[in-house]
Amino acid sequence: MNRQRLTVRVSRGSILFSASDGMEITFERYPLKTSISLAANMREALRTVPMLKQDYERVTVMVDSPVMLAPTDLYDAEQQTELYNYTFSQQDQQAVLSHVLPDLNAVAVFSIHKDLRLVFTDFFGTVHFRPLMVSVWNHFYKRSFTGPRQKLYAYFHDRQLEVISFTQNRFKFYNSYAVGANTNDALYYILSAWKQLGMEAREDELYLAGDFADREQLTEEARKFIKRVLAINPPGEFNRAAVTQIEGMPYDMMLGYIKR
């Protein structure tokens, strides 16, 4: 059977797979062996995971790696590797790639280990690589047009916090922080961005989304400083769409299946 789409989500702590034939979505978390590399884990998955033995019209790999955002009018493909390596001090084993964000007038420059990239291209042929955050950026950008208030978004995944704000058709603020399960650290980074942007504590809005510990505690602590704090619940946000009922699927992966 030819299934239309395969999505692979690769982060430092997990490899996730989802597939869709246009009617049904299947999801699987691959149990990583921490003693071997992500590339070796992926090779093993290709041998053992039944979902990966089928044919697909499109294969997308979501990569969780540091991202450098460049305005479209200033982006230079010939300099992207040099600038990226300077910004993040990457090693030679990383392949530097880019993904255009037309609605935001930006280009996202990111990286993937060369061995891991080769595993995908050798097995699938044509593969579309993109930063893990693409669907989240696009979705929050569209949400930023609803209502008159400024909005700050905090997205949690893989023990990281991504803080995002938009103005008109571009990023106003974007940064990523390692937070683990520390609520105080997360709140500090959020409030620091809030202050830097000059947002109003009683009028503007903070949205919390993703997988983070002590959701209720963080929400209540944030409300001591910001009046309008909203924790995003995917089933409620998307009218209990089937994909939001899949246990363990991250918000960023769900968004790829939401029709808007």
C-alpha positions in Angstrom: 0.0 0.0 0.0 1.3 3.5 -0.9 0.8 5.8 2.1 1.0 9.4 1.2 3.1 10.9 3.9 5.8 9.8 6.4 7.1 12.2 9.0 10.1 11.5 11.1 10.8 13.7 14.1 14.4 13.5 15.3 15.6 15.1 18.6 18.5 14.3 20.9 16.3 12.1 23.1 13.8 10.5 20.7 12.9 9.4 17.2 9.2 9.5 16.4 7.4 8.3 13.3 3.9 9.2 11.9 2.3 8.2 8.7 -0.9 9.1 6.9 -2.7 7.8 3.9 -5.1 10.7 3.9 -7.7 8.9 6.1 -5.8 7.4 9.0 -2.8 8.6 11.0 -0.5 6.1 12.7 2.2 7.1 15.2 5.1 5.2 16.8 7.9 6.2 19.2 11.1 4.3 18.6 13.0 3.2 21.8 16.4 4.7 21.5 19.5 2.8 22.4 21.6 5.5 24.2 24.8 3.5 23.7 24.8 4.2 19.9 24.4 7.2 17.7 21.2 8.6 16.3 22.3 7.5 12.9 22.8 3.9 14.1 19.4 4.0 15.9 17.8 5.1 12.7 19.5 2.3 10.7 18.1 -0.1 13.2 14.6 1.4 13.0 14.6 1.1 9.2 15.3 -2.7 9.6 12.7 -3.3 12.4 9.8 -0.8 12.2 7.0 -2.1 9.9 5.8 1.4 9.2 9.1 2.2 7.5 8.9 -0.7 5.1 6.1 0.8 3.0 6.3 3.2 0.1 5.6 6.9 0.6 5.0 9.8 -1.8 6.6 12.3 0.6 9.1 11.9 3.4 9.6 14.8 5.8 12.3 14.8 8.6 11.7 17.3 11.4 15.2 18.1 12.9 15.6 19.4 16.4 18.8 21.5 16.2 19.8 25.1 16.8 18.3 27.5 14.3 19.7 30.7 12.9 17.0 33.0 11.4 18.0 35.3 8.5 15.8 37.9 6.8 15.0 36.8 3.3 16.5 40.0 1.8 19.8 39.5 3.7 20.1 35.8 3.3 23.2 34.5 1.3 23.2 30.8 0.7 26.9 30.8 0.0 27.7 32.1 3.5 25.1 30.1 5.5 27.5 27.4 6.6 30.2 29.8 7.7 27.7 32.0 9.6 25.9 29.1 11.2 29.2 27.5 12.4 30.3 30.8 13.8 27.0 31.3 15.6 26.7 27.8 17.1 30.3 26.5 17.1 29.2 23.3 15.2 31.6 20.5 14.4 32.6 19.3 10.9 30.2 16.3 11.1 27.1 18.6 10.7 25.5 19.4 7.4 24.0 22.9 7.3 20.7 23.2 5.6 18.1 25.9 5.1 14.3 26.2 5.0 12.4 29.2 3.5 9.6 30.7 5.6 7.8 32.8 3.0 5.0 34.1 5.2 7.6 35.4 7.7 10.1 36.8 5.2 12.8 34.7 6.7 15.1 31.7 6.1 15.7 29.2 8.9 19.3 27.8 8.8 19.7 24.6 10.8 21.9 21.5 10.9 21.8 17.7 10.9 24.6 15.2 11.5 26.0 14.1 8.1 25.7 10.4 8.9 22.1 10.7 9.9 21.3 12.7 6.8 23.0 10.0 4.7 20.9 7.3 6.3 17.7 9.0 5.3 18.7 9.9 1.7 20.2 6.4 1.1 17.0 4.7 2.2 14.3 7.1 0.9 16.0 9.0 -1.9 14.2 12.3 -1.9 13.7 13.6 1.7 12.5 17.0 2.8 14.4 18.2 5.9 13.1 21.1 8.0 13.6 22.5 11.5 11.3 21.0 14.1 9.7 24.4 14.8 8.4 25.2 11.3 4.8 24.1 11.9 4.8 25.9 15.3 6.1 29.1 13.9 3.5 29.1 11.1 0.6 28.3 13.4 1.5 30.9 16.1 2.1 33.5 13.4 -1.5 33.0 12.1 -2.8 33.1 15.6 -1.0 36.4 16.2 -3.6 38.1 13.9 -6.6 37.2 16.1 -7.6 40.1 18.4 -5.9 43.4 19.1 -3.5 42.4 21.8 0.2 41.6 21.4 1.0 38.0 22.0 4.0 36.1 23.4 4.2 32.3 22.8 6.2 29.9 25.0 6.5 26.4 23.5 8.0 23.5 25.5 9.5 20.4 23.9 12.4 18.0 24.6 13.5 19.8 27.8 13.7 23.1 25.8 11.7 26.3 25.8 11.1 28.3 22.6 9.9 31.9 23.1 8.3 33.6 20.1 6.6 36.9 19.1 5.6 38.3 15.8 5.1 41.8 14.3 3.2 42.1 11.0 4.8 39.6 8.7 8.0 38.8 10.4 9.6 37.6 13.7 9.8 40.2 16.4 11.5 37.9 18.9 12.7 34.3 18.9 15.1 32.5 21.2 15.5 28.9 22.6 16.5 27.9 26.1 17.4 24.7 27.9 15.1 24.5 30.9 14.6 20.8 31.8 11.9 20.6 34.4 12.8 23.8 36.1 9.7 26.0 36.3 11.6 29.0 37.8 14.1 29.0 34.9 11.3 28.9 32.3 9.4 31.7 34.0 12.5 33.8 34.2 13.2 33.5 30.4 9.5 34.2 29.6 9.4 37.3 31.8 12.7 38.5 30.5 11.4 38.4 26.9 8.2 40.0 28.0 10.1 42.9 29.5 12.5 43.2 26.6 9.5 43.5 24.2 7.8 46.2 26.4 4.6 44.2 26.6 1.7 45.3 28.9 1.1 43.1 32.0 -2.7 43.8 32.1 -3.5 43.9 28.3 -1.2 41.6 26.3 -1.3 37.8 26.2 1.0 34.9 27.0 0.3 31.5 25.5 1.9 28.4 26.9 2.0 25.2 24.8 3.7 21.9 24.5 5.0 19.3 26.9 6.2 20.8 30.2 6.2 19.7 33.8 4.0 21.5 36.4 1.7 23.1 33.9 -0.6 24.4 36.5 2.2 25.7 38.7 3.8 27.6 35.8 0.5 29.0 34.7 -0.3 30.3 38.2 3.2 31.7 38.7 3.0 33.5 35.4 -0.4 35.0 36.3 1.3 36.8 39.3 3.0 39.0 36.7 0.8 38.7 33.5 -3.0 38.9 33.7 -3.8 37.1 30.4 -2.0 33.7 30.5 -3.5 30.9 28.4 -2.4 27.3 28.4 -3.1 25.8 25.0 -5.0 22.5 25.1 -4.8 20.8 21.6 -8.1 18.9 21.7 -9.9 22.1 22.7 -8.0 24.3 20.3 -8.7 22.0 17.3 -12.3 20.8 18.2 -11.1 17.4 19.3 -9.6 16.5 15.9 -8.5 12.9 15.7 -4.8 13.7 15.7 -5.1 15.4 19.0 -6.2 12.1 20.6 -3.0 10.3 19.7 -1.2 9.6 22.9 2.4 10.8 23.0 2.4 12.8 19.7 4.0 16.2 20.3 2.2 19.4 19.4 4.7 20.3 16.7 4.0 17.0 15.0 0.2 17.3 15.3 0.2 20.7 13.6 1.4 19.0 10.4 -2.0 17.2 10.2 -4.3 20.0 11.2 -6.3 21.5 8.3 -6.6 25.2 8.7 
